[in-house]
Amino acid sequence: MLSASARLLRLLSLLAARPSWTCGELAERMGVTDRTVRRDIAKLRELGYSVDSDAGPWGGYRLRAGSRVPPLILDEEEALAVAVGLREAALGGALGGDQAALSALLKLRQVLPARVAERLGEWDEAFVRLPWPEEPRLRPGMLLELAAACRRGERVRLSYRDGQGHGTDRDVDPYRLVHTGRRWYFVARDVARGWRTFRADRVERLVPTGRPAEIEDPPDPAQLVSHNTANGPYPLSARIRLPLPLTEARRLIPPTVGTHHPDGPDATLVDIGGPAPEGLARYLLTLATPLQVVSPDSVREALIDQTRRLLAAHGP
């Protein structure tokens, strides 16, 4: 027989595992009577946990968000997943700073079972992170603030600083956050300019305006970020044709580098931005795959020229 405390923890774990349980289901899983389940539910409510119930033979119990954070009952795989996620948040600065993630990780490691702590240690020994070039970090709390703005559906006054350091204030309708694996982007409808993407690390302030956001016919946020990051700030754009299906072309050229368009079942057109024809030609050579430069002529000529130089350097 489980002790009363162990039963309560087990009951909490079950209630958190799925949206609803009948009294009979809980009794069967815990190996107790229906009366014991009802008594334990009452005890949880006395302790401050919000457990809703529906009357009738088909009614059930469900755990609702209440005024306190209940203890998390995690199995070994879940605990390891949370620890690894906290480690990544601390190293990557997703929340703008590493203090909160590090603090939570230290607390979690202190209570991990020995087996899980040992597995996490093995992960730490094997894991090597290649640092990105030093870049501006997100302001602490900004990512959560942007996410909340998207959820509220309220127009905000956005204070933003571009890549040249120029600051602007604009009214925008928040829509989505997109993570490319390296940076976070805020997708919103600029009231004056239409749909835009903003680097989250360049957002300085959000001020609610009290007006509802006007979101009509929104774009695919991931595709918009992909297009803008691949072509946005560059003075030159090239279109190439790869003799590959769309999925393989995306593996070869990531969506953050080019914008992909299927050209039949076995070919893909890709738009790639760059500062100059020579730089784009060098990138295309690194792909080490057959391709055709559709436009412009300057990139095609630069690619031919560099290919001839390579051939000349390696014999007749």
Long-range contacts (C-beta under 8 A, 24 or more apart in sequence): 2-30, 2-31, 4-40, 4-43, 7-32, 7-36, 7-40, 8-40, 8-43, 8-44, 8-47, 9-71, 9-73, 11-37, 11-40, 11-41, 11-44, 12-44, 12-49, 12-63, 12-70, 12-71, 12-73, 13-73, 15-51, 15-61, 15-62, 15-63, 16-63, 16-70, 16-72, 16-73, 19-62, 20-60, 20-61, 20-62, 21-60, 21-61, 21-62, 22-58, 22-59, 22-60, 22-61, 23-59, 23-60, 23-61, 25-60, 26-61, 76-113, 76-115, 76-116, 79-108, 79-112, 79-113, 79-116, 80-116, 80-119, 80-120, 82-108, 83-108, 83-109, 83-112, 83-116, 83-120, 84-120, 84-123, 87-124, 91-129, 93-137, 93-138, 94-138, 94-143, 94-184, 95-138, 95-140, 95-141, 95-143, 95-144, 96-137, 96-138, 96-139, 96-140, 96-141, 96-142, 96-143, 97-137, 97-140, 132-182, 135-183, 135-201, 136-201, 136-202, 137-201, 138-184, 138-200, 138-201, 139-201, 139-203, 139-204, 142-200, 142-201, 142-203, 143-177, 143-184, 143-200, 145-206, 146-174, 146-177, 146-184, 146-186, 146-200, 146-203, 146-206, 147-177, 149-174, 149-206, 149-208, 150-174, 150-175, 150-176, 150-177, 152-208, 153-212, 153-213, 153-215, 154-208, 154-209, 154-210, 154-211, 154-212, 154-213, 155-191, 155-208, 155-209, 155-211, 155-212, 155-213, 155-214, 156-206, 156-207, 156-208, 156-209, 157-206, 157-207, 157-208, 157-209, 158-188, 158-198, 158-203, 158-205, 158-206, 159-203, 159-204, 159-205, 159-206, 159-207, 160-198, 160-202, 160-203, 160-204, 161-202, 161-204, 162-202, 163-202, 163-233, 167-204, 171-209, 172-196, 173-213, 173-214, 173-215, 174-213, 175-213, 175-215, 175-218, 175-221, 176-221, 178-221, 178-222, 178-225, 180-225, 180-229, 180-256, 181-256, 182-256, 185-225, 185-229, 187-219, 187-221, 187-224, 187-225, 189-213, 189-214, 189-215, 189-218, 195-219, 195-224, 197-224, 197-225, 197-228, 197-229, 197-232, 222-255, 223-255, 223-259, 225-256, 226-255, 226-256, 226-259, 227-259, 227-271, 229-256, 230-255, 230-256, 230-257, 230-258, 230-259, 230-271, 230-272, 230-273, 231-259, 231-271, 231-272, 231-273, 232-273, 233-273, 234-273, 234-274, 234-275, 235-275, 236-273, 236-274, 236-275, 236-276, 236-277, 236-280, 236-296, 236-298, 236-299, 237-271, 237-272, 237-273, 237-274, 238-271, 238-272, 238-273, 238-274, 238-277, 238-280, 238-293, 238-295, 238-296, 238-299, 239-269, 239-270, 239-271, 239-272, 239-293, 239-294, 239-295, 240-269, 240-270, 240-272, 240-284, 240-291, 240-292, 240-293, 240-294, 241-267, 241-268, 241-269, 241-270, 241-291, 241-292, 241-294, 242-267, 242-268, 242-269, 242-270, 242-289, 242-291, 243-267, 243-290, 243-291, 244-268, 244-289, 252-287, 252-289, 253-287, 269-294, 277-301, 277-302, 278-302, 278-306, 281-305, 281-306, 282-306, 285-310
